[in-house]
Amino acid sequence: MSLGDEPGYGDSSRGEDGGYGGSGQTRTRLPGGGGGDVYGGARRGRSSSRSLVTVVGVVVLLIAAIAFANRGGDDSSSSGGGGSDNAGTSPTAASGERPVGSKDSGIPSGFAHSPVGAESAAANYAVALGSADMFNKTRRDQILSAVITPSKVAEFEASLDQAYTPQFNQNVGLNADGSTPQGYTFVSRTSPIGTKVTESSADAATVEVWCSGLLGLAGDNSTNPVTSTWFTITAQLEWTAGDWKIVTHSQKEGPAPVPGDDRASSADDIAKAVEEYGGFTYAR
């Protein structure tokens, strides 16, 4: 779940249509086409050819890893500088910089005044804006004050107050007032997969954050089971009062991988996972 999923928010198709997945309703896919627990169902069978491909793939990866490890110090033929320089420019490698040393309203703050710091800020802000706390008015306002540039906070608050309506709350399985029905666990999480700076200057940066999201109501009789989605957030940030803050925020669908053969877990397993597994402080 993320900010762009709300009705009337963002400039993408998902954010404009309203709700998670762009329709204000979660999408329910019943595994195996059978009844019973909407989270369960029979596991789809794996073909022998697919299993063979998987085994071969693992073997190839192991051989490649061993060959790489045995290369020793023969790096003279590689282009560019040393290993540390390559890591600093690779889009998939960690920068090694410490992300933050403090928090504001429970949200990481105090990011480095650099493009790397802007990436870390955008990733952590995406998590906060896609959390279940956004369905609580008091908590939502605290989050916005922590991640949005001061001059835009009132605008964001007004926009989201219009988005988080009683009807929208009911669409995602909550009570009209945004509370969770008794006996259920509400899930709304955003997990950044990667970040990319598309524009930057001394005090401004535009960052794209590729994310996976979870949204739904975990419970035996839930008609809005927890489902996953993939989307990319674009955040324009500015350096103000010693930290990066969001100026504008939008979202688009994908890139989405092909769904795997994992069997959907039970409602109890999903609820326990949400309660037992905490989040991360994301760093570039």
C-alpha positions as a Markdown table, in Angstrom:
| # | Residue | x | y | z |
|---|---|---|---|---|
| 1 | Met | 0.0 | 0.0 | 0.0 |
| 2 | Ser | 1.4 | 3.4 | -0.9 |
| 3 | Leu | 0.3 | 7.0 | -1.1 |
| 4 | Gly | -0.4 | 6.7 | -4.8 |
| 5 | Asp | -3.0 | 4.1 | -4.2 |
| 6 | Glu | -5.5 | 6.5 | -2.7 |
| 7 | Pro | -8.4 | 7.9 | -4.7 |
| 8 | Gly | -7.7 | 11.3 | -6.1 |
| 9 | Tyr | -4.0 | 11.2 | -5.3 |
| 10 | Gly | -1.0 | 11.0 | -7.6 |
| 11 | Asp | -0.8 | 11.3 | -11.4 |
| 12 | Ser | -0.7 | 7.6 | -12.3 |
| 13 | Ser | -3.5 | 5.3 | -13.3 |
| 14 | Arg | -3.3 | 3.5 | -9.9 |
| 15 | Gly | -3.4 | 6.6 | -7.8 |
| 16 | Glu | -6.2 | 8.3 | -9.8 |
| 17 | Asp | -8.6 | 5.4 | -9.9 |
| 18 | Gly | -8.7 | 5.1 | -6.2 |
| 19 | Gly | -7.7 | 2.3 | -3.9 |
| 20 | Tyr | -5.3 | -0.5 | -4.2 |
| 21 | Gly | -4.9 | -1.7 | -7.7 |
| 22 | Gly | -6.7 | 1.3 | -9.1 |
| 23 | Ser | -10.3 | 0.3 | -8.4 |
| 24 | Gly | -10.8 | 1.0 | -4.8 |
| 25 | Gln | -11.1 | -2.8 | -4.3 |
| 26 | Thr | -8.5 | -5.4 | -3.5 |
| 27 | Arg | -8.3 | -8.1 | -6.1 |
| 28 | Thr | -9.0 | -11.6 | -4.8 |
| 29 | Arg | -7.4 | -14.5 | -6.6 |
| 30 | Leu | -8.5 | -17.9 | -5.3 |
| 31 | Pro | -5.6 | -20.4 | -5.6 |
| 32 | Gly | -6.6 | -23.5 | -7.3 |
| 33 | Gly | -10.1 | -22.2 | -8.0 |
| 34 | Gly | -11.5 | -24.0 | -5.0 |
| 35 | Gly | -13.4 | -22.9 | -1.9 |
| 36 | Gly | -12.3 | -22.8 | 1.7 |
| 37 | Asp | -9.6 | -20.5 | 2.9 |
| 38 | Val | -8.9 | -17.8 | 0.4 |
| 39 | Tyr | -5.3 | -17.8 | 1.4 |
| 40 | Gly | -4.8 | -21.5 | 0.9 |
| 41 | Gly | -5.7 | -23.9 | -1.9 |
| 42 | Ala | -3.9 | -26.6 | -3.7 |
| 43 | Arg | -0.4 | -25.9 | -4.8 |
| 44 | Arg | 0.1 | -25.9 | -8.5 |
| 45 | Gly | 2.0 | -28.7 | -9.8 |
| 46 | Arg | 5.5 | -28.1 | -11.2 |
| 47 | Ser | 6.3 | -29.7 | -14.5 |
| 48 | Ser | 9.4 | -31.9 | -14.8 |
| 49 | Ser | 10.9 | -29.7 | -17.4 |
| 50 | Arg | 10.6 | -26.6 | -15.1 |
| 51 | Ser | 12.2 | -28.5 | -12.3 |
| 52 | Leu | 15.1 | -29.5 | -14.6 |
| 53 | Val | 15.6 | -25.9 | -15.7 |
| 54 | Thr | 15.7 | -24.8 | -12.0 |
| 55 | Val | 18.3 | -27.4 | -11.1 |
| 56 | Val | 20.4 | -26.6 | -14.1 |
| 57 | Gly | 20.1 | -22.9 | -13.3 |
| 58 | Val | 21.3 | -23.5 | -9.7 |
| 59 | Val | 24.3 | -25.6 | -10.9 |
| 60 | Val | 25.3 | -22.9 | -13.4 |
| 61 | Leu | 25.2 | -20.2 | -10.7 |
| 62 | Leu | 27.3 | -22.3 | -8.4 |
| 63 | Ile | 29.9 | -22.9 | -11.1 |
| 64 | Ala | 30.0 | -19.2 | -11.9 |
| 65 | Ala | 30.4 | -18.3 | -8.3 |
| 66 | Ile | 33.2 | -20.7 | -7.8 |
| 67 | Ala | 35.0 | -19.4 | -10.9 |
| 68 | Phe | 34.6 | -15.8 | -9.7 |
| 69 | Ala | 36.0 | -16.7 | -6.3 |
| 70 | Asn | 39.0 | -18.4 | -7.8 |
| 71 | Arg | 39.9 | -15.5 | -10.0 |
| 72 | Gly | 42.2 | -14.2 | -7.3 |
| 73 | Gly | 43.8 | -10.8 | -7.9 |
| 74 | Asp | 43.7 | -10.9 | -11.7 |
| 75 | Asp | 41.5 | -7.8 | -12.1 |
| 76 | Ser | 43.9 | -5.9 | -14.4 |
| 77 | Ser | 41.8 | -6.6 | -17.5 |
| 78 | Ser | 38.6 | -5.2 | -16.1 |
| 79 | Ser | 37.5 | -1.7 | -17.2 |
| 80 | Gly | 37.2 | 1.2 | -14.8 |
| 81 | Gly | 38.8 | 1.6 | -11.4 |
| 82 | Gly | 39.0 | -0.7 | -8.4 |
| 83 | Gly | 36.3 | -2.7 | -6.7 |
| 84 | Ser | 35.2 | 0.2 | -4.4 |
| 85 | Asp | 34.8 | 2.6 | -7.3 |
| 86 | Asn | 32.7 | 0.1 | -9.2 |
| 87 | Ala | 30.5 | -0.5 | -6.1 |
| 88 | Gly | 29.9 | 3.2 | -5.8 |
| 89 | Thr | 28.6 | 3.5 | -9.3 |
| 90 | Ser | 26.7 | 0.3 | -9.7 |
| 91 | Pro | 22.9 | 0.7 | -9.4 |
| 92 | Thr | 22.6 | -2.5 | -7.4 |
| 93 | Ala | 25.5 | -2.1 | -5.1 |
| 94 | Ala | 25.3 | -0.6 | -1.6 |
| 95 | Ser | 27.1 | 2.7 | -1.2 |
| 96 | Gly | 28.4 | 1.8 | 2.2 |
| 97 | Glu | 27.2 | 5.1 | 3.7 |
| 98 | Arg | 25.4 | 5.1 | 7.1 |
| 99 | Pro | 21.7 | 6.1 | 6.2 |
| 100 | Val | 20.6 | 8.0 | 9.3 |
| 101 | Gly | 21.4 | 8.6 | 13.0 |
| 102 | Ser | 18.0 | 9.7 | 14.2 |
| 103 | Lys | 14.2 | 9.4 | 13.8 |
| 104 | Asp | 11.3 | 11.9 | 13.5 |
| 105 | Ser | 7.9 | 10.5 | 14.7 |
| 106 | Gly | 9.4 | 7.0 | 14.4 |
| 107 | Ile | 10.6 | 7.6 | 10.8 |
| 108 | Pro | 14.3 | 7.7 | 9.9 |
| 109 | Ser | 15.6 | 11.3 | 9.5 |
| 110 | Gly | 18.9 | 13.1 | 9.2 |
| 111 | Phe | 19.9 | 11.8 | 5.8 |
| 112 | Ala | 23.2 | 12.7 | 4.0 |
| 113 | His | 23.2 | 15.9 | 1.9 |
| 114 | Ser | 23.9 | 14.0 | -1.3 |
| 115 | Pro | 22.1 | 12.0 | -4.0 |
| 116 | Val | 22.8 | 8.9 | -2.0 |
| 117 | Gly | 21.1 | 10.5 | 1.0 |
| 118 | Ala | 18.1 | 11.5 | -1.2 |
| 119 | Glu | 17.7 | 7.8 | -2.3 |
| 120 | Ser | 17.8 | 6.6 | 1.2 |
| 121 | Ala | 15.2 | 9.2 | 2.3 |
| 122 | Ala | 12.9 | 8.4 | -0.6 |
| 123 | Ala | 13.0 | 4.7 | 0.2 |
| 124 | Asn | 12.2 | 5.2 | 3.9 |
| 125 | Tyr | 9.5 | 7.7 | 3.2 |
| 126 | Ala | 7.9 | 5.3 | 0.8 |
| 127 | Val | 7.6 | 2.8 | 3.6 |
| 128 | Ala | 6.0 | 5.3 | 6.0 |
| 129 | Leu | 3.5 | 6.6 | 3.4 |
| 130 | Gly | 2.5 | 3.0 | 2.5 |
| 131 | Ser | 2.0 | 1.9 | 6.1 |
| 132 | Ala | -1.2 | 1.0 | 7.9 |
| 133 | Asp | -0.7 | 4.1 | 10.1 |
| 134 | Met | -1.8 | 6.2 | 7.2 |
| 135 | Phe | -5.4 | 5.0 | 7.8 |
| 136 | Asn | -5.4 | 6.8 | 11.2 |
| 137 | Lys | -5.9 | 10.6 | 10.9 |
| 138 | Thr | -3.7 | 11.5 | 13.9 |
| 139 | Arg | -0.8 | 9.2 | 12.8 |
| 140 | Arg | -1.2 | 10.2 | 9.2 |
| 141 | Asp | -0.7 | 13.9 | 10.0 |
| 142 | Gln | 2.4 | 13.0 | 12.0 |
| 143 | Ile | 3.9 | 11.1 | 9.1 |
| 144 | Leu | 3.2 | 13.9 | 6.7 |
| 145 | Ser | 4.8 | 16.4 | 9.0 |
| 146 | Ala | 7.9 | 14.2 | 9.2 |
| 147 | Val | 8.4 | 13.5 | 5.4 |
| 148 | Ile | 6.8 | 16.4 | 3.5 |
| 149 | Thr | 8.5 | 19.7 | 3.0 |
| 150 | Pro | 6.9 | 22.3 | 5.4 |
| 151 | Ser | 5.3 | 24.4 | 2.7 |
| 152 | Lys | 3.4 | 21.4 | 1.3 |
| 153 | Val | 2.2 | 19.7 | 4.5 |
| 154 | Ala | -1.2 | 21.4 | 4.6 |
| 155 | Glu | -1.8 | 20.6 | 0.9 |
| 156 | Phe | -1.0 | 16.9 | 1.4 |
| 157 | Glu | -3.1 | 16.7 | 4.5 |
| 158 | Ala | -6.2 | 18.2 | 2.7 |
| 159 | Ser | -5.7 | 15.9 | -0.3 |
| 160 | Leu | -5.4 | 12.8 | 1.8 |
| 161 | Asp | -8.3 | 13.7 | 4.1 |
| 162 | Gln | -10.4 | 13.6 | 1.0 |
| 163 | Ala | -8.9 | 10.3 | -0.1 |
| 164 | Tyr | -9.2 | 8.3 | 3.2 |
| 165 | Thr | -13.0 | 8.4 | 3.2 |
| 166 | Pro | -15.3 | 6.0 | 5.0 |
| 167 | Gln | -16.1 | 4.3 | 1.7 |
| 168 | Phe | -12.5 | 3.8 | 0.9 |
| 169 | Asn | -11.8 | 2.3 | 4.3 |
| 170 | Gln | -14.7 | -0.2 | 3.7 |
| 171 | Asn | -13.3 | -1.0 | 0.3 |
| 172 | Val | -10.1 | -2.3 | 1.8 |
| 173 | Gly | -11.9 | -4.2 | 4.5 |
| 174 | Leu | -11.8 | -1.8 | 7.4 |
| 175 | Asn | -14.6 | -0.2 | 9.4 |
| 176 | Ala | -15.9 | 3.1 | 8.1 |
| 177 | Asp | -13.8 | 5.0 | 10.8 |
| 178 | Gly | -10.6 | 3.2 | 9.6 |
| 179 | Ser | -10.4 | 0.8 | 12.5 |
| 180 | Thr | -9.8 | -2.9 | 12.0 |
| 181 | Pro | -12.8 | -5.3 | 12.4 |
| 182 | Gln | -12.5 | -7.5 | 15.5 |
| 183 | Gly | -10.8 | -10.8 | 14.8 |
| 184 | Tyr | -8.9 | -9.6 | 11.8 |
| 185 | Thr | -5.4 | -8.2 | 11.1 |
| 186 | Phe | -5.1 | -5.3 | 8.7 |
| 187 | Val | -2.0 | -5.3 | 6.4 |
| 188 | Ser | -0.6 | -2.4 | 4.5 |
| 189 | Arg | 3.1 | -2.5 | 3.8 |
| 190 | Thr | 5.5 | -1.1 | 1.2 |
| 191 | Ser | 8.9 | -2.7 | 0.7 |
| 192 | Pro | 11.4 | -0.8 | -1.5 |
| 193 | Ile | 13.3 | -3.1 | -4.0 |
| 194 | Gly | 15.6 | -0.5 | -5.4 |
| 195 | Thr | 16.1 | 3.3 | -6.0 |
| 196 | Lys | 17.4 | 5.5 | -8.8 |
| 197 | Val | 18.2 | 9.2 | -9.0 |
| 198 | Thr | 16.9 | 10.7 | -12.3 |
| 199 | Glu | 17.7 | 14.3 | -11.5 |
| 200 | Ser | 19.8 | 16.0 | -8.9 |
| 201 | Ser | 21.4 | 19.3 | -7.9 |
| 202 | Ala | 22.8 | 20.7 | -4.7 |
| 203 | Asp | 19.5 | 21.0 | -2.9 |
| 204 | Ala | 17.0 | 19.0 | -5.0 |
| 205 | Ala | 16.7 | 15.5 | -6.3 |
| 206 | Thr | 14.1 | 13.3 | -8.1 |
| 207 | Val | 14.2 | 9.7 | -7.0 |
| 208 | Glu | 12.4 | 6.7 | -8.3 |
| 209 | Val | 11.7 | 3.9 | -5.8 |
| 210 | Trp | 10.7 | 0.4 | -7.2 |
| 211 | Cys | 8.5 | -1.2 | -4.6 |
| 212 | Ser | 6.4 | -4.3 | -3.7 |
| 213 | Gly | 3.3 | -3.7 | -1.6 |
| 214 | Leu | 0.9 | -5.7 | 0.5 |
| 215 | Leu | -2.7 | -4.8 | 1.3 |
| 216 | Gly | -5.6 | -6.6 | 2.7 |
| 217 | Leu | -7.4 | -8.0 | 5.7 |
| 218 | Ala | -6.1 | -11.3 | 7.2 |
| 219 | Gly | -8.9 | -13.4 | 8.6 |
| 220 | Asp | -10.7 | -16.7 | 8.0 |
| 221 | Asn | -13.7 | -15.0 | 6.5 |
| 222 | Ser | -12.1 | -12.0 | 4.9 |
| 223 | Thr | -13.4 | -11.0 | 1.5 |
| 224 | Asn | -10.4 | -8.7 | 1.1 |
| 225 | Pro | -7.4 | -11.1 | 1.6 |
| 226 | Val | -3.9 | -9.8 | 1.6 |
| 227 | Thr | -2.6 | -9.4 | -1.9 |
| 228 | Ser | 0.6 | -8.1 | -3.4 |
| 229 | Thr | 1.4 | -5.6 | -6.1 |
| 230 | Trp | 4.4 | -3.9 | -7.7 |
| 231 | Phe | 4.8 | -0.2 | -8.4 |
| 232 | Thr | 7.3 | 2.6 | -8.9 |
| 233 | Ile | 7.1 | 5.8 | -6.8 |
| 234 | Thr | 8.6 | 9.0 | -8.1 |
| 235 | Ala | 9.4 | 11.5 | -5.4 |
| 236 | Gln | 10.8 | 15.0 | -5.9 |
| 237 | Leu | 12.7 | 16.1 | -2.8 |
| 238 | Glu | 14.3 | 19.3 | -1.6 |
| 239 | Trp | 16.9 | 19.9 | 1.1 |
| 240 | Thr | 15.3 | 21.9 | 3.8 |
| 241 | Ala | 16.1 | 22.4 | 7.5 |
| 242 | Gly | 19.0 | 20.0 | 7.3 |
| 243 | Asp | 17.2 | 17.0 | 5.7 |
| 244 | Trp | 15.5 | 15.8 | 2.6 |
| 245 | Lys | 11.8 | 16.3 | 2.4 |
| 246 | Ile | 9.2 | 15.4 | -0.3 |
| 247 | Val | 7.8 | 18.1 | -2.5 |
| 248 | Thr | 5.8 | 16.0 | -4.9 |
| 249 | His | 4.9 | 12.3 | -5.0 |
| 250 | Ser | 3.4 | 10.1 | -7.8 |
| 251 | Gln | 3.2 | 6.4 | -8.7 |
| 252 | Lys | 2.9 | 4.1 | -11.6 |
| 253 | Glu | 2.4 | 0.3 | -11.9 |
| 254 | Gly | 5.2 | -2.2 | -12.3 |
| 255 | Pro | 7.7 | -3.4 | -13.2 |
| 256 | Ala | 6.0 | -6.6 | -12.0 |
| 257 | Pro | 7.7 | -10.1 | -12.2 |
| 258 | Val | 5.9 | -13.2 | -13.3 |
| 259 | Pro | 4.1 | -14.8 | -10.3 |
| 260 | Gly | 5.8 | -17.8 | -8.9 |
| 261 | Asp | 4.5 | -21.2 | -7.8 |
| 262 | Asp | 4.4 | -20.3 | -4.1 |
| 263 | Arg | 1.3 | -21.6 | -2.3 |
| 264 | Ala | -0.7 | -18.8 | -0.6 |
| 265 | Ser | -0.3 | -19.0 | 3.1 |
| 266 | Ser | -3.2 | -19.2 | 5.6 |
| 267 | Ala | -4.8 | -16.1 | 7.1 |
| 268 | Asp | -3.2 | -17.1 | 10.5 |
| 269 | Asp | 0.3 | -17.3 | 9.0 |
| 270 | Ile | -0.1 | -13.9 | 7.3 |
| 271 | Ala | -1.4 | -12.3 | 10.5 |
| 272 | Lys | 1.5 | -13.8 | 12.5 |
| 273 | Ala | 4.1 | -12.6 | 10.0 |
| 274 | Val | 2.8 | -9.1 | 10.1 |
| 275 | Glu | 2.9 | -9.1 | 13.9 |
| 276 | Glu | 6.3 | -10.8 | 14.3 |
| 277 | Tyr | 8.4 | -9.4 | 11.5 |
| 278 | Gly | 9.5 | -5.8 | 11.8 |
| 279 | Gly | 10.6 | -3.4 | 9.1 |
| 280 | Phe | 14.0 | -2.0 | 8.1 |
| 281 | Thr | 15.8 | 1.3 | 7.8 |
| 282 | Tyr | 16.6 | 1.5 | 4.1 |
| 283 | Ala | 19.9 | 2.8 | 2.8 |
| 284 | Arg | 21.4 | 3.3 | -0.6 |
